[in-house]
Amino acid sequence: MAQVKKVALLTAGGFAPCLSTAIGGLIKRYTEVAPEIEIIAYRHGYEGLLKGDYLEITDEVRAKADVLHRFGGSPIGNSRVKLTNKDDLVERGLVGADDDPLKVAADRLVADGVDVLHTIGGDDTNTTAADLAAYLGEHDYGLTVVGLPKTIDNDVIPIRQSLGAWTAADQGSRFAQNIVAEHNSGSRMLIIHEVMGRNCGWLTAATAAKYHEWVEAQEWVPEIGLSSEAWDVHAVYVPEAAIDLDAEAERLGKVMDTVGNVTIFLSEGAGLDAIIAELEKSGEEVPRDPFGHVKLDKINPGAWFGQQFAERLKAEKVMVQKSGYFSRSAASNEADLELIGRCTDLAVECALSGRSGVIGQDEEAGDVLTNIDFTRIKGGKPFDLTQDWFTGLLESVGQPAAAPVKA
């Protein structure tokens, strides 16, 4: 590969607590090992790439790259743009009706003098990067694309730990500490803490585990009503596990009668089979798309579970709270800072040697941190219900072992 003269960065998809840190890490590392290389950052992800809208990384920005570690979000902006979804791009005015979006993006990189493109995003971002990298290779553009994996769901195949997911779990626990404090705002209180994760339960499980650890670490005064039993999590529901509403209602009813409140940590995509069964049983129509898939956006899981359990538990008050936006826009915690630092260092090394791919801990190669071929990157990795830390959590809160949803 020819000598690298200019590098471009972009962040895309939903936020995760790693984007600002990863941008800062890449800028810092390039400044350390190859300060002569120009750096630009496309604004609002692939949208900015198609439009040629970018920021120049100046010496002032390079000198303050560490400051980006202190903030969440993405200073250069995100958007949800898929280069292979031409109809959407045409409708949004990002390409013309006769354009090939991949060619528009590739030609823009050439016009901007870019030799290396760093993409920071989840499976959609990196599969889009894979499409672009393949197009660049097939048409001899001679550019390198190096991705970094972010998603608070931690569901990218074959990557062990997505950047930002640890922080999101920590922040969800922090959110819960205030929300669960509401349990005495009324008698027989039911609290539903709805966590992001439409198809994967890792974040819900990890958030509940972090919160449970916090409960166990506190000093309590049960004589005045300040008890760990009331503050603890009482149920954790994830999309991969079947939910027996009647059995759980019986179990949680005893908790309500004894403790006076119940707190449930719920993945936003959990219990779909149970919801469908109850809706059909009551004669209600289940909203589906033209392909027969249930429209999750039409079924509010938190509110639905709140209604179901409120009746069964005879709850006097129900509160449903969502921690997603609070968690996903946080600054990186120490664990993520360390992992992101190693990933950005390797990303720069790969970029300078012309090796395209996604940087991550490869689960299929002993969790070694490496450069993974784009063709191996996929979304939808399910949460493993059999992990010791999760089965131990369920046992600690008195919930039966999770049985997987039937295929």
N, C-alpha and C positions, 0 to 999 in steps of 0.2 A: 504493500500500500504506500501511496505517496505520503510525504510528510503532512501531518495534520496542521492546518493553519487556522481553522475556525471550527468552533463547536457550538451547537445549538441545544438548548434545554426546553422541555415542555412538560407540564403536568396536566393530567386529564382525568375525567371521571368524577366520582364523588370525592369529598375530602377524606383524609386520614391523617393522624397525628405524625406525619413523617415528611410531608411535602416540602415545607419550608426548610426543615433540617437537611433533607437530601439536596435541595438546591444549594444551600450554604456549603454542604460537604463537598459537592462537586466543584464549586467555584474555588473553595479553599485548596483542594487537592491540585487542581490545574495550576493555580497560582504558585504552589510549592514546587511542582515538578516540571512545569512547562509554561512559565509566565508569559512567554511570547505569543501563546495561542489566544486568538480572539474568542470571546464568548458572547453569544446572544441568547435571549430567552423569548420564545414565542408566547405572546399573550393569549390566555384562554385556550391553551392546548392546541389541538389540531385545527381549530377554527383560525387561530392566529397564523398557523403554518400555511393554510390555504390562502389567507388574505395577505400574507407577508407582513404581518403586524408583530413587531418584536421590540424588545428593549435591549440596549447595549449594556453589557456588564463593564462598568467603568472601574478605574483604579480605586475610586472611593468605595464602590460596592465591594470590591475584592478585599479591601482593608477591613471591612466590617462584616465579612461573611459569617463570622461566628454569631453575630447578632440574630441571624435568621433562626438559630437553634432555640431561641427563647420564645418563639411564636408558633401558633398553629396556623391552619389554613395554608394558602399558597399565595405568596406576594405577586406571582406572575399570572395568577388566575387559571381557572379550570373551565371546561365545557364538556358536554357529552356529544362527541362527534365521531362517527365511524366512517372511515374512508370508503368502505365498500357499500355503504347505504346511500347510493346515488340519489334516489328519490328524495330523501330527507335533505341532502345537501343542496339539491336544486331548489327545493321549496324554501330553504333558508337563505338562498341567494349566495351560497358559498362557491358553487361551481355552475357552469352553464349546462344547458340541456344536452349539448353535444360533447361535453368534456368527460374524460376519464379522470375521476378524482385522484387516483393513485399517481397518474402522470402529472396532474396539476401540482400535487404535493412534491413529487420528485423534481419537477422543473423549478419549483420555488426554492427548494434546497440548493439546487445548482445556481440559480440566479442570485441567491444570497451568499454564495461562496462557502456553503457549509460542507465540511468533510465528515463530521460525526454528529449524529442526533441522539441525545439522551431522552428517553421517554420515562416518565415516572407515573405509574398508574396501576390499576388492577388488571384482571384478565382481559377485559374488553380493550383497555388501552394497549396492552402488550400483544394481543392478537391482532389489533390494528397495526401495531408496529411490525408484527411478523408479516402482515400483508405488504406493508410498505417495503420492508427489508427484502422480501422475495421479489417484489417488482424492481427494486433497485439492482438486485443481483442479476435478474433475468435480462435486464436492459443495459447492463454494463455501466451503471452510473458511478460505481466505485466509491460509494458512501458506506459508512459503518453506522449501525443502529444498535445502541446498548440500552436495555431497559432495566428499570428498578421496580420491584413488585410492592404495591401498596394495596391493602384492603383490610378494613377492620374486621371483616368476616373470617379472615385467615383461611380462604378456601381456594387458593390457587394451586393447581397441580403442576409440577411435583415439588412445590416449595414448602419446607417445613414451617417457616415463620415469616409471614408477610410483615413488611415494615409498618409500624404504627398500631398493630393489633394489641400489643401488650399495653400501650398507653391507653387505648380505648377502653380496655377492661378496667384499668386503674380508675379512669375517669367515671366509668359507669358505676363503680363501687362508691366513689365519692358522691356522685349524684344520689345514689340510694341512701347514703347516710343521712342526708337531709330529708328525703322523701319518706323513708320509713319512720322518721321521727314524728310523722303525722299520725301514727297508729293510735294515739290517744286523743285525737281531735274529735272522736266520736266512739261510742260503744260498738262492739262487734264490727270492727273496721276491716275491710278487705282492700288491700293495696296490690295493684297489678303494675309491675315495673316492666314495661315493654322495651325490648332491646332490639337493635337492628340485626338482621339476619333472616332474609326471606327464605333461603334454601339451606343455610348452614348454621348450626347451633353453637359453634365454637365461642363466639363472643358472649352469648348469653351465659354459657357454662363458665367461662373464664371470669366474667363479671360477677356472677354469683359466688364463685370460689374466692375471689378477692374480697368481696363483701363479707363472706362468712369468716375469712381470716381476720378481718378487722373486728368483727363482733367478738371473736374468741380472744382477741388481744386487749379488750377493754376491761375496766373494773366496773362492776355493777352494784347497785344498791336495791335489791329486790324488795326490801322492807317498805320502800316508798313507791314501789311500782316500776323502778328502773331495772328491768330484767333482760338478760340475754335471750331468753325464750321469746319474749315479745318483739325484740329487735331483730331476731335472726330471720333468714330466709326459710320458708316452709315448703316451697316447691319450685322446681326448675323444669321448664318445658321447652324442648327443642324440636325442630322439624324432623329430625331423624328418629325420634322416639314416639311410640304409640301412647296415647293418653286415654285411660279408662275413666271417663268423667264420673261415673257413679262410684267407682272404687275410690277415686281421689277425693270426691266430695265427702264420702264417709270418713276417710282418714283426716281430711282437713277440718271436717265438722268437729271432730274431737279436739283438734288444736284450737279452733275458735271457742269452743265451750270451756276449755281449760285455760288458755292464754288470754283470750279476749280479742284476738286479732289474727289475721292471716296475711302473709306477704308472698306473692308469687313472682318469680322472674320468668318472663315469657319471651321467646323469640317471636318476631313479628310473623314468621311463616310457620309457626308451630301449630300442631293439632288440626291440620287442614282436613284430614279424614273425619275427625270428630265433628268439626264444624259442618261439613257436608252432610254427614249422617243426621245430625240434629235438625238441619234446615229441611232436608228431605222428609224426615219423620214428621215435622210440623206442617208439611205441605207447602213450604216456601220454595220459590224458584232459586236455583243455584246459578248465579251469573257466570257465564262462560264466554270465551272468545270464539271466533270462527273455527279454530282448531280443536275446540272442545276443552281447552284448559280453563280452569277456574280463575276468574279475575280476582286476584288477591287484593287489588286496590279497592274493590267493591265490598270486601269483607274486612271489617276492622277487627283484627284478632283480639286486641286488648279489650275493646268494648264488648265483644262477643263473649269472651271468657269471663269478663266481669259480670255480665248479665247472668250467665249460666251458674256461676258459683255463688253469686249473691242470693239467688233463689234457694239453692241447695244448702248454703251455710247460714241462711237467715241473717245475712249481713245488714246492719243498720245503715252503713255508709260504704260507698265504693269509690275508690280513687284510681284512675288509670294515668300513669305518667310515662313519658318516653324520653330516654336518655340519649338517643342517637346523635342529635346535632350538638349536644353538650360534649359528647365524647369524641366525635370525629374531627372537631376543629381545635383540639387541644394541642399544646406544645408537647414535643416528645419527652418521655420520661427517660431515666438513666439507662434502662435496659435497651430501649429503642435507640437512644443516642449511640450506644456502643455498637449495636448491630448495623445501624445506618452508616456509621463511620467506616466499618469494615467493608460494607457493600459499595460505598462511593469510591473508596480507594481502589477496590478491584475493578469497578466500572471504568475508572480513568485508565488503569493499566490495560484493560481489554481494548478500550477505545484507541489508545495510542499504538496498539499492536494490530489494529484492524480486525478484531474478533467481535462479530455481532452476536447478540444473545441477551438473555435476561439473567441478572445477577441474583443468586439466591442459594439457600441451603437445600441441596438436592436430596430429597427423601429416598430416592432410588439409588443413591450412591453414598450411603452412610452419613447423610446430612452434611457433607462437605460443602463449604461455600465455594461456588464455582460459577462459570458462565454457561447457562443452560440454553440449548438450542431453542429458538423461537417455536419450532414445530412441536415441541413437547409441552408447551404452556397451554393449559386449559383451565377453565373455571369449573365451579361446581363440586369441589372436593368436599365430601361429607365429613361431618364431625364424627370421630371415633368414640362411640359410647362406652367402650370397654377400657378406656384409659384409667389407670389407678386413681389419679387425682379427681376424676369425675365420679367414679363409683364410690370413692371415699366421701365425696361431698354429699351425694345422695344418702348414703348411710348415716352421715352426721346429722342431717336434717330430718331423718326419719322417713324418707321417701323410698319406695321399692326400687330395685334395680331397673333401669330403663330397658324396655323391650323395643327392638327396632320396628319401624313402620314396615308393614308388609309391602313387598315390591309389587 
